Amino acid sequence: MIRIQKIFHREQWRIGVYFPKDPVAISKLKRIGGTWSATNTCWYLDYSKEAYNLLLSQFESIEIQ
């Protein structure tokens, strides 16, 4: 299960993506431009409609917090 939430990181709003360590999910996130945040211990994308739609296209089940 992928969980997303709005986070403030590097002076901008981002979509934080949280999930148990999974190489397939990591590969999908990298393909759509995801970046690892050691500070927040999550992957993140820019906070935009385009990034959100990319997440929806890559993952079947997303829980929004």
C-alpha positions as CSV (number, residue, x, y, z in Angstrom):
1,M,0.0,0.0,0.0
2,I,1.3,3.4,-1.0
3,R,0.5,6.3,1.3
4,I,0.9,9.9,0.2
5,Q,0.7,13.2,2.0
6,K,1.5,16.8,1.5
7,I,4.9,17.7,2.9
8,F,7.1,20.9,3.0
9,H,10.6,20.0,1.8
10,R,13.4,22.1,0.4
11,E,11.3,25.3,0.6
12,Q,8.5,23.9,-1.5
13,W,5.3,21.8,-1.1
14,R,5.8,18.2,-2.2
15,I,3.9,14.9,-2.4
16,G,5.5,12.6,0.1
17,V,5.3,9.0,-0.8
18,Y,5.5,6.4,2.0
19,F,5.6,2.6,1.7
20,P,7.6,-0.4,3.0
21,K,10.9,-0.9,1.2
22,D,10.0,-2.4,-2.2
23,P,12.4,-2.4,-5.2
24,V,9.5,-2.4,-7.7
25,A,7.8,0.6,-6.2
26,I,11.2,2.4,-6.0
27,S,11.8,1.7,-9.7
28,K,8.4,3.1,-10.6
29,L,9.0,6.3,-8.6
30,K,12.4,6.9,-10.1
31,R,10.8,6.4,-13.6
32,I,8.4,9.3,-12.9
33,G,10.9,11.6,-11.3
34,G,10.7,10.6,-7.6
35,T,13.5,11.7,-5.3
36,W,14.5,10.2,-1.9
37,S,14.4,12.5,1.1
38,A,16.5,11.3,4.0
39,T,15.1,14.1,6.1
40,N,11.5,12.9,5.8
41,T,12.5,9.2,5.2
42,C,10.2,9.1,2.2
43,W,10.2,9.5,-1.6
44,Y,8.7,12.7,-3.0
45,L,7.5,14.4,-6.1
46,D,6.6,18.0,-6.8
47,Y,3.2,19.0,-5.6
48,S,1.3,19.2,-8.8
49,K,-1.7,17.7,-10.6
50,E,0.7,16.2,-13.2
51,A,2.8,14.4,-10.5
52,Y,-0.4,13.2,-8.8
53,N,-1.7,11.8,-12.0
54,L,1.6,10.0,-12.7
55,L,1.3,8.4,-9.2
56,L,-2.2,7.2,-10.0
57,S,-1.0,5.7,-13.3
58,Q,1.8,3.8,-11.7
59,F,0.2,2.5,-8.5
60,E,-3.2,0.7,-8.1
61,S,-3.8,1.4,-4.5
62,I,-3.0,4.8,-3.0
63,E,-4.1,6.0,0.5
64,I,-4.2,9.8,0.8
65,Q,-3.5,11.3,4.3
